[in-house]
Amino acid sequence: MCPDGYTVCMRKLLRFLTGRLFWSSLLIIAQIAILSYVIYTQAGLDIVVGRVFVGISLIMTMVVLSRDENPAYKIGWILIFMLLPLYGGVYYILFGNKRFSNRISLKRESFIRLYRDGMRNLPSADPQPMKELGHDDPLLYREAHYINAISEFPVVRHTKATYYPLGDEWLPAMLEGLRSARRFILMEFFIIDPGEVWNEVLSILDQKQKDGVEVRLMYDDVGSIKFLPNHYDRMLRKHGFKVATFNPLKPHLNSRMNSRDHRKVLVIDGNVAFTGGVNLADEYVNRKILYGHWKDTAVRLEGAAVANLTMMFFQLWCYTCAEKLDFSEFMPDHSMESDGFIQPFGDNPLDDQNVAENVYLQAIGMSRRYVWITTPYLALDNEMITALRLAAQSGVDVRIIVPHIPDKWYAFAVTRSYYRALLEGGVRIYEYTPGFIHAKTIITDDEFAIIGTINMDYRAFYLNFENGVAFYHSSIIKDVRKDLERTFALSHSVTLEEATQISLPRRLFRALFRLFSPLM
């Protein structure tokens, strides 16, 4: 029985059945069914046609093997070619091919030019902090240099950082930040879900817009589609806001729909910014309980480092809206006393560089005493498994905290499928007993930490637009450590015996989901 009551459940069902997600999904499924039927019929009528489709699958197998892509991704597609030789090649062309169309390629080049020009013009693009970090800690310098060399986001000082161990603590600080806005507000979120949190935010934004504050709001269409009514962006524009919906869902076969904007960025007047795992929805701050207690984290930055997040926002805004702007109007106009070195950075699927995963790999590899990680999902490639096991087997205290109450049962099945291999390698796995942990954090040796939107799965590492903030020798690292120590105390330490005493059907079920997880 529905816990919300019969009437509420019927309203939700009716809303789902009349929503864009349902009809778009239905149309896509219908297109796949029709395509499969046509291929099957033609192959049955003409043996030559059938051989042509099998030949396409064979050719696509060679293409997949020749490409410089993750081996797990290749294995998933090759299995499809083997199981469905008649359809696999066509399905790969439609869903698996990551090559850009001419139109997307032109937008991509424009994005990269804007990206590089913006980075060079950042007032925070001062080489001195990088030199100072290299003098203080050559090992951490390697991490910072990699991020700067590939993503072009610089290391900065003159920034104050505040850590929020729960979304409950982030919310009042974020709302107060919105109320303090005098010139502009930039908001980029994966999910907007109308409720108490969004209503409070919307009320403040309305008032700020009336006071002459410019409001720009960007949200991911697929991330929010289950929660927002149709054409919600039009309603927001009537409020006077500038609105962009990222990569709108279209009811036709298109592999580009798989790349989503998973970032959470809020910039106020260019001087203050918030980021972390928290979306604009009630469950993230425990005003609505769905999966037990929701554990999330966020940070507030004030000062020079905000410029990195501002440019990150505008890169995707201009990519989506094709708008040309003078970014100098949005840069910080004051700085703070330095608290270590801070480096907000972004990752995107347009540049063929796995920045987020490589940053994690390097952090694990350079750890000497401990590396602690929190993530709501585990879907790891061989490189990440090897790095985690190697660190643990080298005497490093490697711990990972995942949820005990999942929000997605299939993702949880994939997560638990990795327990045995990690535990046998000396990695310690904890499940957050009170509920669901959504925080995305890595901390090493009391010297380095990342807080952001990056899950430890294929979607975050390969498909999504993501962001994080790297902290080097910052006081915030101590706050993160204390928070994780409290979280360990609330969590269940999974034993190897628990991970191995799994029934054969469940083990096969998990293995199947794990095999196809790189394709999802």
PEJO-V510992 format. One record per run of one state. SS is the DSSP state (2 for helix, 1 for strand, 0 for the rest). FROM is the first residue (numbers start at 1). LEN is the number of residues. Records with the same first field share a line. If there is no record, write none. Layout:
BEGIN
SS=FROM-LEN / FROM-LEN
END
This chain:
BEGIN
0=1-5 / 18-2 / 46-1 / 67-4 / 84-4 / 97-5 / 121-6 / 137-1 / 152-4 / 157-2 / 165-2 / 180-4 / 190-2 / 193-3 / 211-3 / 225-7 / 239-3 / 247-8 / 259-2 / 262-3 / 269-3 / 277-3 / 281-1 / 286-7 / 296-2 / 304-2 / 322-5 / 331-10 / 348-7 / 367-3 / 375-3 / 379-3 / 394-3 / 404-5 / 417-2 / 425-3 / 433-2 / 438-3 / 445-3 / 453-3 / 457-1 / 464-1 / 473-3 / 494-2 / 501-3 / 520-1
2=6-12 / 20-26 / 47-20 / 71-13 / 88-9 / 102-19 / 127-10 / 138-14 / 167-13 / 196-15 / 221-4 / 232-7 / 255-4 / 282-4 / 306-16 / 327-4 / 355-12 / 382-12 / 409-8 / 419-6 / 458-6 / 476-15 / 496-5 / 504-16
1=156-1 / 159-6 / 184-6 / 192-1 / 214-7 / 242-5 / 261-1 / 265-4 / 272-5 / 280-1 / 293-3 / 298-6 / 341-7 / 370-5 / 378-1 / 397-7 / 428-5 / 435-3 / 441-4 / 448-5 / 456-1 / 465-8 / 491-3
END
